[in-house]
Amino acid sequence: MSGTARAAIVMSASGAVEVREYALPEPGPGEFLLEVELCGMCGTDAHIYRGRLASIRFPALLGHEIVGRLAALGEGVTTDHAGEAVRVGDRVGVFPSLSCGRCYECTVRRRPGSCPERRPSYGFASPADRPPYLTGGFASHLHASNAGTVFYRTDLPPQTAVLQEPLSVALHGVERAGVRIGSAVVVQGVGAIGLMAVVAARAAGAARVVAVGGPPARLALARALGADEVVGLGRADDPAARRRAVLDALGTGRPADAVIGTAGSPESFVEAVGLVGDGGVLAELGNFTDRGAVPFNPYSDLLKRDLTIAGVYGAGPDMQRRYHSALALLERAGPPFDQLVSHRLPLAKARQALEALGGGYSLDGRDIVKLAIDPAA
């Protein structure tokens, strides 16, 4: 195709981010070219920027929460993965993970993340100084160069459709936590994944949802999205006081049936263990990169209390189903999903966004709820 694409390339860990130009590729059979409208910035992106994911080599093109309009379709691309017809100009959400869809791991075990032919997910392919290019969402275009790329057409506005990937992760966490009708749930952390976990817990039938975290703008959104009560970090600034505040918020005097941990630090994981009732489940989503180790007693912290600790890695097994379920939830009227994206930043400000996401809760004088890169800004 004629024309050029622009992409924000992270040159080194905690280093410069350069906006580079690339020739637009012609999509081959089963491929497509997407004009990116919005790409959410995840906490994982901030960790990668700081060099905390060993599999990523720099320079790198990040961004895996991708929504945009189809710019060109390769031979054979006529429908999305729900069987709905698509054409150039349609808005679609692109699921980042790539697998063959045919092997034992994909079809029998339903664990595409273990696929032996699995390629790096969009936003995780590196380095960016050699082909294939345009493999991440912090760019004006995405080249979906894998014929198995999962995508779904949607009429949602971009600021809502961009939540499809984080909500699919939250759905995985809620399923792993065994949340069901009547459950008392604590969501630890109210970043984008935590806020989506509030939505997912409510959808699963939780009778009581308490969200723990900060800053105030995020806590207010947690309430709007379905949390019965919120516990701000400023309200209880040490773990013991915070635990008492959470138990009070649950209203039963007992710990939670399930805790969804999204705060993303080893210390928060230890704290989450203390919020789960005996026989309950802790589903840990937040520690997606290696942040270090913490003391843990298998007897007193696990066996004696008959706890289940579930590791939640992305959207997990059956991720295509969760991605589609996430879209169905987002399309339901009611929750103020369109308020989650608090900042839309151009490619030239990608570094500023990455630094702000990893180092504080505000940017341009406003609380960060959800950052997104808008290539057209």
C-alpha positions as CSV (number, residue, x, y, z in Angstrom):
1,M,0.0,0.0,0.0
2,S,1.1,3.6,-0.5
3,G,1.6,5.9,2.4
4,T,3.4,5.7,5.8
5,A,2.7,4.8,9.3
6,R,4.0,6.3,12.5
7,A,5.0,4.4,15.6
8,A,6.3,5.3,19.1
9,I,9.4,3.2,19.6
10,V,10.9,2.7,23.1
11,M,14.6,2.7,22.4
12,S,15.9,1.3,25.7
13,A,14.7,0.6,29.3
14,S,13.6,3.9,30.8
15,G,15.0,5.6,27.8
16,A,13.9,7.7,24.9
17,V,10.8,7.1,22.9
18,E,11.1,8.0,19.2
19,V,8.3,8.4,16.7
20,R,9.4,6.6,13.6
21,E,7.9,6.2,10.1
22,Y,7.3,2.9,8.2
23,A,5.9,2.1,4.8
24,L,2.4,0.8,5.0
25,P,2.4,-3.0,4.2
26,E,0.1,-4.8,1.9
27,P,-1.8,-7.4,4.0
28,G,-1.4,-11.0,2.7
29,P,-3.9,-13.8,2.8
30,G,-5.7,-13.9,6.2
31,E,-4.0,-10.7,7.3
32,F,-5.4,-7.2,7.7
33,L,-4.2,-3.6,8.2
34,L,-5.8,-1.6,11.0
35,E,-5.8,2.2,11.4
36,V,-5.5,2.5,15.2
37,E,-8.0,4.8,16.8
38,L,-7.0,4.2,20.4
39,C,-4.6,1.9,22.3
40,G,-5.0,1.6,26.0
41,M,-1.8,1.9,28.1
42,C,-1.5,-1.0,30.6
43,G,0.5,-1.2,33.8
44,T,2.5,-3.9,32.1
45,D,3.6,-1.4,29.4
46,A,5.0,0.8,32.2
47,H,6.9,-2.3,33.7
48,I,8.2,-3.2,30.2
49,Y,9.4,0.4,29.8
50,R,11.4,0.0,32.9
51,G,13.0,-3.2,31.7
52,R,11.1,-5.6,34.0
53,L,10.1,-8.1,31.4
54,A,13.1,-10.1,30.3
55,S,11.6,-11.4,27.1
56,I,11.3,-7.9,25.7
57,R,14.3,-6.6,23.8
58,F,14.7,-3.0,22.8
59,P,13.9,-1.1,20.7
60,A,10.3,-2.1,21.2
61,L,6.8,-1.2,20.0
62,L,4.4,-1.6,22.9
63,G,0.6,-1.4,23.1
64,H,-1.8,-4.4,23.3
65,E,-5.2,-2.9,24.1
66,I,-6.1,-2.0,20.5
67,V,-9.2,-0.7,18.7
68,G,-9.3,0.8,15.3
69,R,-10.9,0.7,11.8
70,L,-10.0,-1.8,9.1
71,A,-7.9,-0.1,6.5
72,A,-7.2,-3.1,4.2
73,L,-8.2,-6.7,4.2
74,G,-6.1,-9.6,2.9
75,E,-7.5,-12.4,0.8
76,G,-10.0,-14.5,2.8
77,V,-10.7,-11.9,5.5
78,T,-14.5,-11.5,5.2
79,T,-15.8,-12.0,8.8
80,D,-14.7,-11.4,12.4
81,H,-14.4,-14.3,14.8
82,A,-18.1,-14.2,15.7
83,G,-18.9,-14.8,12.0
84,E,-20.1,-11.2,11.4
85,A,-19.3,-9.8,8.0
86,V,-16.6,-7.1,8.0
87,R,-15.4,-4.6,5.4
88,V,-12.9,-1.8,5.2
89,G,-13.9,1.1,7.5
90,D,-15.5,-1.2,10.2
91,R,-14.3,-0.6,13.8
92,V,-12.9,-3.8,15.4
93,G,-11.2,-4.7,18.7
94,V,-8.1,-6.8,18.2
95,F,-7.1,-9.5,20.8
96,P,-3.3,-9.4,21.2
97,S,-2.5,-13.0,21.8
98,L,-1.6,-15.2,18.8
99,S,-1.8,-19.0,18.6
100,C,-2.3,-21.6,15.8
101,G,-5.8,-22.6,16.9
102,R,-5.2,-26.2,15.7
103,C,-2.8,-28.0,18.0
104,Y,-3.4,-30.1,21.1
105,E,-2.8,-27.1,23.5
106,C,-5.3,-24.9,21.6
107,T,-8.1,-27.4,20.9
108,V,-8.0,-30.1,23.6
109,R,-6.4,-28.4,26.6
110,R,-7.8,-25.0,25.5
111,R,-4.6,-23.3,26.6
112,P,-3.5,-21.2,23.6
113,G,-0.9,-19.5,25.7
114,S,0.9,-22.9,25.7
115,C,0.7,-23.3,21.9
116,P,4.1,-24.5,20.6
117,E,3.5,-22.3,17.5
118,R,2.5,-19.3,19.6
119,R,4.0,-16.0,18.3
120,P,4.7,-12.9,20.5
121,S,1.5,-11.0,21.2
122,Y,0.8,-7.7,19.6
123,G,2.6,-5.1,21.8
124,F,5.1,-7.7,23.0
125,A,7.0,-8.5,19.7
126,S,10.6,-7.2,19.7
127,P,12.9,-5.8,18.7
128,A,11.3,-3.2,16.5
129,D,14.3,-2.4,14.3
130,R,13.7,-5.3,12.0
131,P,10.6,-6.9,10.4
132,P,7.9,-7.5,11.1
133,Y,7.1,-3.9,11.8
134,L,3.8,-2.3,13.2
135,T,3.3,-5.1,15.7
136,G,2.0,-2.9,18.6
137,G,-0.8,-0.5,19.2
138,F,1.3,2.6,20.0
139,A,1.2,3.4,16.3
140,S,-1.0,4.8,13.6
141,H,-1.4,1.4,12.1
142,L,-1.3,-2.3,13.2
143,H,-0.3,-5.0,10.7
144,A,-2.2,-8.1,11.8
145,S,0.2,-10.4,10.1
146,N,-1.0,-13.6,11.7
147,A,-3.9,-15.3,10.0
148,G,-5.2,-16.4,13.3
149,T,-5.6,-12.9,14.8
150,V,-8.8,-12.8,16.8
151,F,-10.9,-9.6,16.3
152,Y,-14.5,-8.6,16.7
153,R,-16.5,-5.9,15.0
154,T,-18.2,-3.3,17.2
155,D,-20.2,-0.1,17.0
156,L,-19.0,1.0,20.5
157,P,-17.1,4.3,20.6
158,P,-13.3,3.8,20.8
159,Q,-13.0,4.9,24.4
160,T,-15.3,2.1,25.4
161,A,-14.2,-0.6,22.9
162,V,-10.6,-0.2,24.1
163,L,-11.6,-1.7,27.4
164,Q,-12.3,-5.1,25.8
165,E,-8.8,-6.5,26.5
166,P,-8.6,-5.4,30.2
167,L,-12.1,-6.6,30.9
168,S,-11.3,-10.0,29.4
169,V,-8.4,-10.3,31.9
170,A,-10.8,-9.3,34.7
171,L,-13.3,-12.0,33.6
172,H,-10.5,-14.6,33.8
173,G,-9.7,-13.5,37.3
174,V,-13.3,-13.6,38.5
175,E,-13.7,-17.1,37.0
176,R,-10.5,-18.3,38.7
177,A,-11.7,-16.8,42.0
178,G,-14.9,-18.8,41.8
179,V,-17.1,-15.7,42.2
180,R,-20.8,-16.7,42.1
181,I,-24.2,-15.6,43.2
182,G,-24.0,-14.3,46.8
183,S,-20.2,-14.0,47.0
184,A,-18.5,-11.3,49.1
185,V,-15.7,-10.0,47.0
186,V,-12.8,-7.6,47.6
187,V,-11.1,-6.0,44.6
188,Q,-7.6,-4.9,45.6
189,G,-6.4,-2.1,43.4
190,V,-8.6,0.2,41.3
191,G,-6.5,0.7,38.1
192,A,-8.2,-0.2,34.9
193,I,-8.0,-4.0,35.6
194,G,-9.3,-3.5,39.1
195,L,-12.2,-1.4,37.9
196,M,-13.0,-4.0,35.3
197,A,-12.9,-6.6,38.0
198,V,-15.6,-4.8,39.9
199,V,-17.8,-5.0,36.7
200,A,-16.9,-8.7,36.2
201,A,-17.7,-9.6,39.9
202,R,-21.0,-7.9,39.6
203,A,-21.8,-9.7,36.4
204,A,-20.9,-13.0,38.1
205,G,-23.5,-12.4,40.8
206,A,-21.4,-11.1,43.7
207,A,-23.7,-9.8,46.5
208,R,-21.1,-7.5,48.0
209,V,-18.1,-5.9,46.3
210,V,-15.6,-3.7,48.1
211,A,-12.9,-1.9,46.2
212,V,-9.6,-0.9,47.8
213,G,-7.2,1.6,46.4
214,G,-6.8,5.2,45.2
215,P,-6.8,7.9,44.0
216,P,-10.3,9.5,44.6
217,A,-11.2,9.6,40.9
218,R,-10.7,5.9,40.6
219,L,-12.6,5.1,43.8
220,A,-15.5,7.2,42.5
221,L,-15.6,5.2,39.3
222,A,-15.4,2.0,41.3
223,R,-18.6,3.0,42.9
224,A,-20.2,4.0,39.6
225,L,-19.2,0.6,38.1
226,G,-20.8,-1.4,40.9
227,A,-18.7,-1.4,44.1
228,D,-20.9,-1.2,47.3
229,E,-18.1,0.4,49.3
230,V,-14.6,1.7,48.7
231,V,-11.6,1.9,51.0
232,G,-9.1,4.6,50.1
233,L,-5.5,4.1,50.9
234,G,-5.5,7.4,52.7
235,R,-8.3,6.3,55.0
236,A,-6.2,3.4,56.3
237,D,-2.5,3.9,55.7
238,D,-1.1,0.6,57.2
239,P,-2.1,-3.0,56.4
240,A,-3.7,-3.7,59.8
241,A,-5.9,-0.6,59.7
242,R,-6.8,-1.3,56.1
243,R,-7.8,-4.8,56.9
244,R,-10.1,-3.6,59.6
245,A,-11.6,-1.0,57.3
246,V,-12.2,-3.7,54.6
247,L,-13.9,-6.0,57.1
248,D,-16.1,-3.2,58.2
249,A,-16.9,-2.4,54.5
250,L,-17.9,-6.0,53.8
251,G,-20.5,-5.6,56.5
252,T,-20.3,-9.1,57.8
253,G,-17.3,-8.9,60.2
254,R,-15.8,-11.7,58.2
255,P,-13.1,-11.7,55.4
256,A,-14.1,-12.1,51.8
257,D,-15.1,-15.2,50.0
258,A,-12.8,-14.1,47.1
259,V,-10.2,-11.4,46.6
260,I,-9.2,-10.2,43.2
261,G,-5.6,-8.8,43.5
262,T,-4.8,-6.2,40.9
263,A,-2.5,-3.8,42.8
264,G,0.7,-5.3,41.3
265,S,3.2,-5.4,44.1
266,P,4.5,-8.4,46.1
267,E,3.6,-6.5,49.3
268,S,0.0,-6.1,48.1
269,F,-0.1,-9.9,47.5
270,V,0.8,-10.6,51.2
271,E,-1.9,-8.1,52.3
272,A,-4.5,-9.8,50.0
273,V,-3.9,-13.1,51.7
274,G,-5.0,-11.6,54.9
275,L,-8.3,-10.3,53.3
276,V,-9.5,-13.8,52.2
277,G,-11.6,-15.8,54.6
278,D,-10.7,-19.4,55.4
279,G,-11.7,-21.7,52.5
280,G,-11.7,-18.7,50.2
281,V,-9.8,-17.9,47.0
282,L,-7.2,-15.3,46.1
283,A,-6.9,-14.7,42.4
284,E,-3.8,-12.7,41.7
285,L,-3.7,-10.7,38.5
286,G,-1.5,-7.8,39.3
287,N,2.1,-9.2,39.6
288,F,2.4,-9.7,35.8
289,T,6.2,-8.9,35.9
290,D,8.9,-9.9,38.4
291,R,8.8,-7.4,41.3
292,G,10.6,-9.5,43.8
293,A,9.8,-12.1,46.5
294,V,8.0,-11.9,49.9
295,P,7.9,-14.2,52.9
296,F,5.1,-16.8,52.8
297,N,4.4,-19.6,55.2
298,P,2.7,-22.5,53.4
299,Y,1.3,-23.9,56.7
300,S,-0.2,-20.8,58.4
301,D,-0.9,-18.8,55.2
302,L,-2.2,-21.6,53.0
303,L,-2.9,-25.1,54.4
304,K,-4.2,-24.2,57.9
305,R,-6.7,-21.8,56.3
306,D,-7.6,-24.1,53.4
307,L,-7.0,-21.3,50.9
308,T,-6.9,-21.5,47.2
309,I,-4.4,-19.1,45.5
310,A,-5.0,-18.8,41.7
311,G,-2.5,-17.2,39.4
312,V,-4.2,-15.3,36.6
313,Y,-2.0,-14.7,33.6
314,G,-3.7,-12.4,31.1
315,A,-7.0,-13.6,29.7
316,G,-5.8,-17.1,30.2
317,P,-7.3,-20.3,28.7
318,D,-10.3,-19.9,26.5
319,M,-9.3,-16.3,26.1
320,Q,-11.2,-15.9,22.8
321,R,-14.5,-16.7,24.7
322,R,-13.6,-14.2,27.4
323,Y,-12.7,-11.5,24.9
324,H,-16.1,-12.0,23.2
325,S,-17.9,-12.0,26.6
326,A,-16.1,-8.7,27.5
327,L,-17.5,-7.1,24.4
328,A,-21.0,-8.3,25.3
329,L,-20.7,-6.7,28.8
330,L,-19.4,-3.4,27.3
331,E,-22.3,-3.3,25.0
332,R,-24.8,-3.4,27.8
333,A,-26.2,0.0,28.7
334,G,-25.7,1.3,32.2
335,P,-22.2,1.4,33.5
336,P,-20.2,4.6,32.7
337,F,-17.6,2.8,30.7
338,D,-16.9,5.9,28.6
339,Q,-15.6,7.7,31.6
340,L,-12.6,5.3,32.2
341,V,-10.3,6.8,29.6
342,S,-9.1,9.9,31.4
343,H,-6.2,10.9,29.1
344,R,-5.9,10.6,25.3
345,L,-2.3,11.4,24.4
346,P,-0.5,11.6,21.0
347,L,2.3,9.3,20.0
348,A,4.8,12.1,20.8
349,K,3.8,11.9,24.5
350,A,4.1,8.1,24.8
351,R,7.2,8.5,27.0
352,Q,5.5,11.0,29.3
353,A,2.5,8.6,29.6
354,L,4.7,5.6,30.4
355,E,6.6,7.5,33.1
356,A,3.4,8.9,34.6
357,L,1.7,5.5,34.7
358,G,4.7,3.9,36.5
359,G,5.4,6.8,38.9
360,G,2.2,8.5,40.1
361,Y,-1.5,9.0,39.8
362,S,-1.7,12.2,37.9
363,L,-0.9,13.7,34.5
364,D,-1.5,17.3,33.2
365,G,-3.0,18.1,36.6
366,R,-5.6,15.4,36.6
367,D,-5.9,12.0,38.2
368,I,-5.1,9.1,36.0
369,V,-7.8,6.5,35.6
370,K,-6.9,5.1,32.2
371,L,-4.3,6.3,29.8
372,A,-4.7,5.8,26.0
373,I,-2.6,6.6,23.0
374,D,-4.5,8.4,20.3
375,P,-2.4,8.4,17.1
376,A,-4.6,11.0,15.5
377,A,-4.3,13.5,18.5
